[in-house]
Amino acid sequence: MTEDIATALGRHLSHQLAYNVEPQVICVSERSYSRMTILEVDLGSHCQRYRAKTVRYRDRGPTTSAEMARSEFHTLSRLYEELKYSSYGTVPRPVLLLPQSGTLVTEEASGANLRTIIRMASRFRPRRRTLDHLASLCQKAGEWLAAMHSTTASEVEIFSFARKSEEVDRLVATCTAQGLPAPITSRVQRYLRREAQRPDLPLQLVLKHDDFIPSNMLIRSDGRLIVLDFASAVTGPPHRDPVSFTAYLDYIRADPRYRGRTIRLLKEAFWRGYGTNRAQPDDPIFRIHLLEDILGMYRSLPTVVPRRLSRPLVMALWRRWIVRLASELLDQEAM
């Protein structure tokens, strides 16, 4: 498979750059667990790295990997052209699509992972300078997301609270079967019944990343943001992406090494960057999406928590924390 990708990439670059000699492609590393291959190409005057990702999508029904790879390639092409001169950041430049194998090749993006930066720098009691730097990065993530949503805004659709409440209620049933405590279950169900009575609202759809979390973001040496992994990108309500980012910060707050005040400041910085034109924390559409994310995290815990000797204890702590987040959200709604 790797040899086929290297050959196809070499021919593509030779044709694109009008080389007389096919560029030499060297496989630098191959990660089978993520189906990722890093290819280094000798272009004569310099070397350029490319990232080849062989796509395998789950829970997509009849949609094939080739179709999803093609969709991600076109999404990246569109966003790269729209955002390549943006001061906030961009996406990896797509280079080649091999639909037969569901493989997408992009230029290798270099930079520090935002997840690592946040986790390393926000533990315990960060200094003011460190905290300001973290806040500026979260604000930049919000600015990038606002730019993408503005660029990709499309038609207006009616958002149905009743339909969304039904979807979340089915998720509640799954969580209850996995041990969600009865008191929080009844509170969530009362909240959903109340939300289902809200009138439908017009909502402008955008391209949503659908996995907009710090682990999918790189900070380049020049300070620009590069957002990765558009495998799940689809047109929909804009609220899902702010939910993903801010909920991630809430989840790491389960670790006592992260101070609640630090996480609150980072969330505030993100909202400063994103603005409140399309979504805001006290928006009922945002809140019901946030509740859906929290319950989805509870449901996915068995697949997220590593299988170790301490797994039962870790699972119990995580479940308690997620129930606490749900309670806090419902408390805010009742105020």
N, C-alpha and C positions, 0 to 999 in steps of 0.2 A: 504494500500500500504506500509506504513512504517513498519508495523508488518511483512509483507512478506519479505521486504528487511532485516530487523533485523534477522529474522529466517535464511534466506539464508546465510547471512554473518556469523552468529554464527556457522552454520554447516560447512561452507567453512573453517573457521579458525580452528575449531576442527579437521577437517581432515588434514589440512595443517600442523598444529603444533602437531599433534598426541596427542591431549588432550583426557583424559578419560571422562572428564566432558565438556559439551558444554559451551564455554565462554558466560558470561552474557553480553547482549547487551542492552544498555540504550539509548533511543532517547534523545539527549541533546537539539536540536532545529530543527524546521522544518519551512522552508520559502517557502510558497506556491507560491509567486510571481516569484521565481526563480527555483521552483521545486528542492530545495536543502534540504537535510537532513543531519545533523551532528550526527553521532552515536558514542557513547563511549563504548568501550569494556573492561570489566574487565578480564585481563589475569592472575589474581592471583598475580604475582609479581609486575605488573604495569598495568596502564590503557593506552589504545591507542585509539586515535580518528580517525574516518574515515569519508569521505565525500561521500554521495550518491547523484548523480545527475540524475534525470529522464529527459531524453532528449526529447525535442519537437522542431523539426527543421522546419523552415518556408522556403518557396521559394525553396524547394528542388525537386519539381516535384514528380515523382513517388517514389523517394527514401524514404524508411520508417525510422522511428526513430530507429528501431532495427538495421538496416544496418548502420546508422550513428554512433550509440553507439558502434557497433562492430568495425567500422573503427577507432573511436577515441581510443578505448581500445588497439587495435593493434599498433596504432601510439605511444601511451604513453609507451607501453611495449618495443617497439623498441628503443625509445629515452632514456628511463630510463636505459636500459642496456648500451647504447652507452655513456651516459653523466653522469652516477652516480658518477664517480670518477673525473669528470672535475672540474678544479679549478674555472671555471666561474659560474657554476650552473647546475641545473638539472630540472626535472619535477616531479610531484607527482607520487608515485609508484602506478600503477594500481593493484587492489586486486581482484575484482570480476566483472563479466559481467552478467547481467540478460537481455538477448535480448528480452524476451517476453514483458517486460515492458519498454524497452529502457533505462535501468538504468545502470549506470557506478559507481562503488565504488572504491575510491582511498584512500590512506592514507591522513589524513588531513594535509595540508601544513600550517605551521605557519610562520608569518613574517609580516613586515610592507609593506603596499601596496605602490608601487613606485609612483602611481598617487598622493596619499595623500602626500607623501614626497615632490614631486616636487611642488605641489600646495601650501603647507604650507611654504616651505623653500625658494621658489624663488620669493615670492611676494615682492613688493617695492624694497628695495635695500639690497640684502643679503650680509652678510660679506664675506670676501675672504675665510675664512675657510669653511663656509657653501657652498659657490659656488664651491670650490674644491671638497667637498664631493658629491654634486649633479653631478658634471662633472664625478667623478669616477664611480658613479652608472650608468650614461648614457653610459659611456665607457664600463662598464661591460655588459650592455644590448647588445651593439654592438658586444662584444667578444663572448657572448653566441650565438647570431644569426649567426655569422660567423662559429662557431663550429658546429651548427646544419646544416647549409647549406653545409658545407664541408663533414659532416658525411653522409648526405642523397643525395649527388649529384648523378644523374642518367644519362639518355641518353641525347644526344644533339638533339635539335629540331630547326627548322627554325622559327625565329620570323618575322612575316609579319607586317610591318608598315601600309600597306594598310588595312589589316583586323582590326588591332587595331584602326586605325583612324575611320573606319566605326562604330565600337562599341562605341567609344567616341562620335561620331557625333549623334548617336541615343540618347545618354545621354543628349547631348546639346539640342536636340529637346524637351525632357521632361522638362529640366530646363527652357527653353524659355517659355513653357506653364505655368510654375510656376512664371514667372515674371523676368527671367534673362534679364538684360538690353540689348537692341539691339546693342549698340557699342561693348560690350564685346563679345556678341554672334558672331558678324561678325569677330572680331579679332580671336576668337577661331576657327571658321570655316576656315579662311585663314591659320591659323597655321596647322590645320588638313590636308588641301589640300596639303600643302607643305610637311608635314611629310609622307603623303601617297606615295610621289614620291621616298622616300628613298629605297634603295635596301634591300632585306631581309638579315637578319643576323643569323648565327648559335648561338644558346644559350643553355647552359647546364641547364637542369631542376634540381630543388631541391624540397625538401618538404618545402612548405611555410606555415607558421602559419596562415596567412590571417587575423589575428586580433591582430597584434603584437603592442599593445599599453600599456602604463604604468599601466593601471588599471588591466591588466592580468599578472602582475608581482609582486612577493613578495621578499623582502629582508630579509633573515634570520639573526639571531643574529650573526652568524659566517661570515656574509658578502656575502654569496653565493646567487645567484639568482634562484628563482623558477618561471618557466613560466607555466601559467594555460591556460585552455580552448582551447583545440585543436579540437573543434567541427567542425571548418571550414578548418582544415588542408588538403591540397591537393597538389599534385605534379604540379609544374608550374614554371614560371620565378622567379628568386630570388628577383627581384626589388620591388615586392609588399610589403614585410615586412619592408625594410628600409623606403619606402614611408609612411606606416602606422605610424611608430614611429615619424619620423620627421614632418609629417603633423600634428600629434597630438600636438606637441610643437607649431607649427604655429597657430593652432586653439586657444590654451589658450592665445596666445599673443593678442587676441581680447580684453581680459580684461586689462584695463589700469594699473592694479596693477602689471602686469608682464612686466618687462623691456625687450625691444627688444634685448639689449646687452646680458642679461642673457640667453635668449632663444637661441641666436646664439652660445654662448659658449657651451651650452648643446648639440646642434646639432653637433658642431665640435667634441665634446668629443665622441659622438656616432659614428661618422665616423672614428675617430681614432681607436676605438675598432673594428669596422666592417671591416675596410680596404677597398681597392678599387679593389680587384681582380674580384668580381662578379658584383658589381654595384657601381656607384659613382654619386654625385649630378649633374654633367654636362653631364651625359650619356643621349643621346636622348631617350633611352628606359625608363630610370628612369623618365625623364621629362613628357613623355606622360602618364605614370602610375600616376604621381603626379597630373597632370591635371585631370585625371579620378577620383582620390580621391577627389579633390576639388569640382568638379561638383557633385560627388555622395553625398558629404556633403550638398551641396546646395539643392539637390533633397530631402534629408531625413530630412531637417529642420522641416517640419510640424509634424513629429513623434518624433523629438528629443527635441524640446523646450516645456517645461511644460505648461499646460493650466492654466495660471494665468491671473489676470487683466492686467498685464503689458506685456502679450504675444505679441501683435502687435508691441510694441516698441522693445522688445527683438528680434523678428523676423527680423525687419527692420535693426537693428544694426548688427545682424549676417550675413544677406545677403550682407550688405555693406562691411563687413570685408572679406567675401569669395570672393566677386568680386574683392576686392583689392588684395587678394592673387593670384587670377588668372591673374590679370594685371601685378603683379610683376613677375610672372613666364614667361609670354609672353614678358615682357620687357627684361628679361635676355636672352631669346631665340633670341631676335632681335639684341642683342649686338654682 
